[in-house]
Amino acid sequence: MTDPVLLVQLSDLHVGGSENGVDPIPRLEAVIEAVRGLPNRPDAVLVSGDLTDDGAAGGYRLAREMLACLDAPLHVIPGNHDDRRQLREVFDLPGAGDEPVNYSVEVKGLRLVAFDSIVPGQDPGDFPPEQLRWLDRELAARPESPTLLALHHPPLATGIPEWDAINLLAPQREALAGVVARHPQVRAIVGGHLHRVAASVLAGRPVLAAPSTYWQVSPNFEQEEKYCMVDSPGFAIHALRDGELCSQTESVPFSL
């Protein structure tokens, strides 16, 4: 049995946020310490968007400084709260300015494809046809490489009306499924954005929304009801071993 490739996923850090008076920094510190305490060192760390709450350069610099404590390669994608230009500059991402942040990297035997799903100034996600064409070409370039597709908005429905309205709607999910279906090496699709763990299937591939390092949403399925926050930061772990990918989530005990 070979050693696994381990990718830790953090999401929705919201550095600079103050939702209901909650400070994201102590919770992010707790998650970082939990990752550092894992029995197996991760090969890389994915941060699936909303690194800051307001897109400020100082928040990105603080996030990078804190994440450096994980002593692992960092791969980040923007969320709906992020500023592409600032994120790209601080984290040395490919591309220029405000253009979508799309790229791929090799994490040992696992290929990570980062796909930008944000619409600047809006909460719901979307992607124009040219981005889907880019994704199709990028996946076609390495058909034999086990691949994890990462975007901020997970292509799934939760049944929670308030959150489904600000995620990827059915037409976007169907368009993405059409691309993914052509590439069997895609083992799973991961995102964040929802501030809760959620799972589904797209084009026969598992979809996982990772928990936030900040706060989670309680499962309120009533129409028009205000969401409730749960103070339980967490993260996800993706493990590729002998060609099989499995994903797990960890909740981090936290108290001030």
DRENDO-1510 file (C-alpha; in Angstrom, 1 decimal, always signed):
<recs>
REC; n; res; u; v; w
REC; 1; MET; +0.0; +0.0; +0.0 .
REC; 2; THR; +1.4; +3.4; -1.0 .
REC; 3; ASP; +1.5; +6.4; +1.2 .
REC; 4; PRO; -1.5; +8.7; +0.7 .
REC; 5; VAL; -1.4; +12.2; -0.8 .
REC; 6; LEU; -3.0; +14.4; +1.8 .
REC; 7; LEU; -4.6; +17.7; +0.9 .
REC; 8; VAL; -6.1; +19.8; +3.7 .
REC; 9; GLN; -8.9; +22.2; +2.7 .
REC; 10; LEU; -9.7; +25.4; +4.7 .
REC; 11; SER; -12.5; +27.6; +3.6 .
REC; 12; ASP; -14.3; +30.9; +4.4 .
REC; 13; LEU; -11.7; +32.4; +6.8 .
REC; 14; HIS; -13.3; +35.9; +6.6 .
REC; 15; VAL; -10.3; +37.7; +8.0 .
REC; 16; GLY; -11.5; +41.1; +9.0 .
REC; 17; GLY; -15.1; +40.0; +9.6 .
REC; 18; SER; -17.2; +40.7; +12.7 .
REC; 19; GLU; -20.5; +38.8; +12.0 .
REC; 20; ASN; -22.6; +39.1; +15.2 .
REC; 21; GLY; -19.5; +40.3; +17.0 .
REC; 22; VAL; -17.6; +37.0; +16.2 .
REC; 23; ASP; -13.8; +37.4; +15.6 .
REC; 24; PRO; -12.5; +35.1; +12.9 .
REC; 25; ILE; -8.9; +35.2; +14.0 .
REC; 26; PRO; -9.0; +33.0; +17.2 .
REC; 27; ARG; -11.0; +30.4; +15.3 .
REC; 28; LEU; -8.6; +30.4; +12.4 .
REC; 29; GLU; -5.7; +30.0; +14.9 .
REC; 30; ALA; -7.5; +27.0; +16.5 .
REC; 31; VAL; -8.0; +25.4; +13.1 .
REC; 32; ILE; -4.3; +25.9; +12.2 .
REC; 33; GLU; -3.3; +24.3; +15.4 .
REC; 34; ALA; -5.6; +21.4; +14.8 .
REC; 35; VAL; -4.1; +20.9; +11.3 .
REC; 36; ARG; -0.6; +21.2; +12.8 .
REC; 37; GLY; -1.5; +18.5; +15.3 .
REC; 38; LEU; -2.7; +15.9; +12.7 .
REC; 39; PRO; -0.8; +12.6; +12.9 .
REC; 40; ASN; +0.1; +13.0; +9.2 .
REC; 41; ARG; +1.6; +16.1; +7.7 .
REC; 42; PRO; -0.4; +17.4; +4.7 .
REC; 43; ASP; +1.2; +17.6; +1.3 .
REC; 44; ALA; -0.6; +20.9; +0.5 .
REC; 45; VAL; -3.3; +23.2; +1.7 .
REC; 46; LEU; -6.2; +24.4; -0.4 .
REC; 47; VAL; -8.1; +27.5; +0.7 .
REC; 48; SER; -11.4; +27.6; -1.1 .
REC; 49; GLY; -12.3; +31.3; -1.0 .
REC; 50; ASP; -13.4; +34.1; +1.2 .
REC; 51; LEU; -10.0; +34.5; +2.7 .
REC; 52; THR; -11.1; +38.0; +3.8 .
REC; 53; ASP; -14.4; +39.6; +4.6 .
REC; 54; ASP; -13.8; +42.8; +2.7 .
REC; 55; GLY; -11.1; +42.2; +0.1 .
REC; 56; ALA; -8.6; +44.4; +1.9 .
REC; 57; ALA; -4.9; +43.9; +1.2 .
REC; 58; GLY; -4.0; +43.9; +4.9 .
REC; 59; GLY; -6.4; +41.0; +5.5 .
REC; 60; TYR; -4.7; +38.9; +2.8 .
REC; 61; ARG; -1.3; +39.6; +4.2 .
REC; 62; LEU; -2.4; +38.5; +7.6 .
REC; 63; ALA; -4.1; +35.4; +6.2 .
REC; 64; ARG; -0.9; +34.5; +4.4 .
REC; 65; GLU; +1.2; +35.0; +7.5 .
REC; 66; MET; -1.0; +32.8; +9.6 .
REC; 67; LEU; -1.3; +30.1; +7.0 .
REC; 68; ALA; +2.5; +30.0; +6.6 .
REC; 69; CYS; +2.5; +28.3; +10.0 .
REC; 70; LEU; +1.2; +25.1; +8.3 .
REC; 71; ASP; +4.5; +24.8; +6.5 .
REC; 72; ALA; +2.9; +23.3; +3.4 .
REC; 73; PRO; +2.3; +24.7; -0.2 .
REC; 74; LEU; -0.7; +26.9; -0.3 .
REC; 75; HIS; -3.2; +26.9; -3.2 .
REC; 76; VAL; -6.0; +29.5; -3.0 .
REC; 77; ILE; -9.1; +30.5; -5.0 .
REC; 78; PRO; -11.3; +33.5; -4.6 .
REC; 79; GLY; -14.7; +33.6; -2.9 .
REC; 80; ASN; -17.5; +36.1; -3.3 .
REC; 81; HIS; -16.0; +38.3; -0.5 .
REC; 82; ASP; -12.6; +38.4; -2.1 .
REC; 83; ASP; -10.9; +40.9; -4.4 .
REC; 84; ARG; -9.1; +39.0; -7.2 .
REC; 85; ARG; -6.5; +41.6; -7.8 .
REC; 86; GLN; -5.4; +41.8; -4.1 .
REC; 87; LEU; -5.6; +38.0; -3.7 .
REC; 88; ARG; -3.5; +37.4; -6.8 .
REC; 89; GLU; -0.9; +39.9; -5.7 .
REC; 90; VAL; -0.5; +38.7; -2.1 .
REC; 91; PHE; -0.5; +35.0; -3.0 .
REC; 92; ASP; +1.4; +35.2; -6.2 .
REC; 93; LEU; -1.3; +33.6; -8.3 .
REC; 94; PRO; -1.1; +33.2; -12.1 .
REC; 95; GLY; -2.9; +35.6; -14.4 .
REC; 96; ALA; -3.3; +39.4; -14.1 .
REC; 97; GLY; -5.4; +41.9; -12.4 .
REC; 98; ASP; -9.1; +41.2; -12.0 .
REC; 99; GLU; -9.3; +38.3; -14.5 .
REC; 100; PRO; -10.6; +34.9; -13.2 .
REC; 101; VAL; -8.2; +32.9; -11.1 .
REC; 102; ASN; -8.0; +29.6; -12.9 .
REC; 103; TYR; -5.0; +27.3; -12.7 .
REC; 104; SER; -3.9; +23.7; -12.0 .
REC; 105; VAL; -1.1; +22.3; -9.8 .
REC; 106; GLU; +0.3; +18.9; -9.0 .
REC; 107; VAL; +0.2; +17.7; -5.4 .
REC; 108; LYS; +2.4; +14.6; -5.7 .
REC; 109; GLY; +0.0; +12.1; -7.5 .
REC; 110; LEU; -3.1; +14.3; -7.2 .
REC; 111; ARG; -3.9; +17.1; -9.7 .
REC; 112; LEU; -5.7; +20.1; -8.3 .
REC; 113; VAL; -7.6; +22.2; -10.7 .
REC; 114; ALA; -8.8; +25.6; -9.4 .
REC; 115; PHE; -11.8; +27.0; -11.1 .
REC; 116; ASP; -13.0; +30.6; -10.4 .
REC; 117; SER; -16.8; +30.7; -9.8 .
REC; 118; ILE; -17.2; +34.2; -8.5 .
REC; 119; VAL; -19.1; +37.1; -10.0 .
REC; 120; PRO; -17.5; +40.3; -8.5 .
REC; 121; GLY; -20.0; +42.2; -6.4 .
REC; 122; GLN; -22.5; +39.3; -6.2 .
REC; 123; ASP; -23.0; +36.4; -3.8 .
REC; 124; PRO; -24.2; +33.8; -6.2 .
REC; 125; GLY; -21.7; +32.1; -8.5 .
REC; 126; ASP; -21.5; +31.8; -12.2 .
REC; 127; PHE; -19.0; +31.3; -15.0 .
REC; 128; PRO; -19.1; +32.4; -18.7 .
REC; 129; PRO; -18.8; +29.9; -21.5 .
REC; 130; GLU; -15.1; +30.7; -22.1 .
REC; 131; GLN; -14.3; +29.6; -18.6 .
REC; 132; LEU; -16.0; +26.3; -19.1 .
REC; 133; ARG; -14.0; +25.9; -22.3 .
REC; 134; TRP; -10.8; +26.6; -20.4 .
REC; 135; LEU; -11.8; +23.9; -17.8 .
REC; 136; ASP; -12.6; +21.4; -20.6 .
REC; 137; ARG; -9.2; +21.9; -22.2 .
REC; 138; GLU; -7.4; +21.8; -18.8 .
REC; 139; LEU; -8.9; +18.5; -17.9 .
REC; 140; ALA; -8.3; +17.1; -21.3 .
REC; 141; ALA; -4.6; +17.9; -21.0 .
REC; 142; ARG; -4.0; +15.2; -18.3 .
REC; 143; PRO; -6.6; +12.5; -18.7 .
REC; 144; GLU; -4.6; +9.9; -16.7 .
REC; 145; SER; -4.1; +12.1; -13.6 .
REC; 146; PRO; -6.5; +11.7; -10.6 .
REC; 147; THR; -8.0; +15.1; -10.3 .
REC; 148; LEU; -9.7; +17.2; -7.6 .
REC; 149; LEU; -11.8; +20.1; -9.0 .
REC; 150; ALA; -12.0; +23.0; -6.6 .
REC; 151; LEU; -14.3; +26.1; -6.7 .
REC; 152; HIS; -15.8; +28.4; -4.1 .
REC; 153; HIS; -19.4; +27.7; -4.9 .
REC; 154; PRO; -20.1; +24.0; -4.6 .
REC; 155; PRO; -22.3; +22.6; -7.4 .
REC; 156; LEU; -25.0; +21.2; -5.1 .
REC; 157; ALA; -28.4; +22.1; -3.6 .
REC; 158; THR; -28.8; +22.1; +0.2 .
REC; 159; GLY; -32.6; +22.4; +0.4 .
REC; 160; ILE; -32.0; +25.5; +2.6 .
REC; 161; PRO; -33.7; +28.3; +0.5 .
REC; 162; GLU; -31.6; +31.2; +1.6 .
REC; 163; TRP; -28.3; +29.5; +0.9 .
REC; 164; ASP; -29.4; +27.8; -2.4 .
REC; 165; ALA; -30.3; +31.3; -3.7 .
REC; 166; ILE; -26.7; +32.6; -3.3 .
REC; 167; ASN; -24.9; +29.5; -4.6 .
REC; 168; LEU; -24.8; +27.9; -8.1 .
REC; 169; LEU; -28.2; +27.6; -9.5 .
REC; 170; ALA; -29.4; +24.6; -11.6 .
REC; 171; PRO; -28.3; +26.0; -15.0 .
REC; 172; GLN; -24.7; +26.5; -13.8 .
REC; 173; ARG; -24.6; +23.1; -12.2 .
REC; 174; GLU; -25.9; +21.5; -15.4 .
REC; 175; ALA; -23.3; +23.3; -17.5 .
REC; 176; LEU; -20.5; +22.2; -15.2 .
REC; 177; ALA; -21.8; +18.7; -15.1 .
REC; 178; GLY; -21.6; +18.6; -18.9 .
REC; 179; VAL; -17.9; +19.3; -18.8 .
REC; 180; VAL; -17.1; +17.0; -15.8 .
REC; 181; ALA; -18.9; +14.1; -17.4 .
REC; 182; ARG; -16.3; +14.1; -20.2 .
REC; 183; HIS; -13.4; +13.6; -17.9 .
REC; 184; PRO; -13.5; +10.4; -15.8 .
REC; 185; GLN; -10.2; +11.3; -14.0 .
REC; 186; VAL; -12.1; +13.9; -11.9 .
REC; 187; ARG; -12.4; +12.0; -8.6 .
REC; 188; ALA; -14.4; +14.7; -6.7 .
REC; 189; ILE; -15.5; +18.3; -6.7 .
REC; 190; VAL; -15.0; +20.5; -3.6 .
REC; 191; GLY; -16.1; +24.0; -2.5 .
REC; 192; GLY; -16.9; +26.1; +0.5 .
REC; 193; HIS; -19.2; +29.2; +0.6 .
REC; 194; LEU; -22.0; +27.5; +2.5 .
REC; 195; HIS; -20.5; +27.6; +6.0 .
REC; 196; ARG; -21.6; +24.1; +6.6 .
REC; 197; VAL; -20.7; +20.6; +5.5 .
REC; 198; ALA; -22.9; +19.4; +2.6 .
REC; 199; ALA; -22.5; +16.6; +0.1 .
REC; 200; SER; -24.1; +15.6; -3.2 .
REC; 201; VAL; -23.2; +14.2; -6.6 .
REC; 202; LEU; -22.6; +15.9; -10.0 .
REC; 203; ALA; -22.1; +13.9; -13.1 .
REC; 204; GLY; -21.5; +10.8; -11.0 .
REC; 205; ARG; -18.7; +12.5; -8.9 .
REC; 206; PRO; -19.0; +13.3; -5.2 .
REC; 207; VAL; -19.3; +16.9; -4.3 .
REC; 208; LEU; -18.3; +18.2; -0.9 .
REC; 209; ALA; -18.8; +21.7; +0.7 .
REC; 210; ALA; -16.1; +22.1; +3.4 .
REC; 211; PRO; -16.9; +23.8; +6.7 .
REC; 212; SER; -15.8; +27.3; +7.4 .
REC; 213; THR; -13.0; +28.1; +9.8 .
REC; 214; TYR; -15.2; +31.0; +11.1 .
REC; 215; TRP; -18.8; +29.9; +11.8 .
REC; 216; GLN; -21.3; +27.4; +10.5 .
REC; 217; VAL; -25.0; +27.7; +9.5 .
REC; 218; SER; -27.5; +25.6; +11.4 .
REC; 219; PRO; -29.8; +23.5; +9.2 .
REC; 220; ASN; -32.9; +25.7; +9.0 .
REC; 221; PHE; -35.1; +24.6; +6.1 .
REC; 222; GLU; -37.9; +27.1; +6.6 .
REC; 223; GLN; -38.5; +29.6; +3.8 .
REC; 224; GLU; -37.5; +33.2; +4.5 .
REC; 225; GLU; -36.1; +32.3; +7.9 .
REC; 226; LYS; -32.9; +34.1; +9.1 .
REC; 227; TYR; -30.0; +31.7; +9.3 .
REC; 228; CYS; -28.5; +30.9; +12.7 .
REC; 229; MET; -24.8; +30.7; +13.4 .
REC; 230; VAL; -23.1; +27.9; +15.1 .
REC; 231; ASP; -19.7; +28.5; +16.6 .
REC; 232; SER; -17.8; +25.4; +15.4 .
REC; 233; PRO; -14.9; +26.0; +13.1 .
REC; 234; GLY; -13.7; +23.1; +11.0 .
REC; 235; PHE; -11.7; +21.9; +7.9 .
REC; 236; ALA; -11.6; +19.0; +5.4 .
REC; 237; ILE; -9.0; +16.4; +4.5 .
REC; 238; HIS; -8.8; +14.8; +1.1 .
REC; 239; ALA; -6.7; +11.6; +0.8 .
REC; 240; LEU; -5.6; +10.0; -2.4 .
REC; 241; ARG; -4.3; +6.4; -2.0 .
REC; 242; ASP; -3.9; +3.8; -4.7 .
REC; 243; GLY; -6.0; +5.9; -7.1 .
REC; 244; GLU; -8.9; +6.2; -4.7 .
REC; 245; LEU; -9.9; +9.6; -3.2 .
REC; 246; CYS; -11.8; +10.0; +0.0 .
REC; 247; SER; -12.8; +13.1; +1.8 .
REC; 248; GLN; -13.4; +13.7; +5.5 .
REC; 249; THR; -14.3; +16.7; +7.7 .
REC; 250; GLU; -13.0; +17.7; +11.1 .
REC; 251; SER; -14.8; +19.9; +13.6 .
REC; 252; VAL; -12.4; +21.8; +15.9 .
REC; 253; PRO; -13.4; +22.3; +19.6 .
REC; 254; PHE; -13.3; +26.0; +20.3 .
REC; 255; SER; -14.0; +28.2; +23.3 .
REC; 256; LEU; -12.7; +31.7; +24.2 .
</recs>
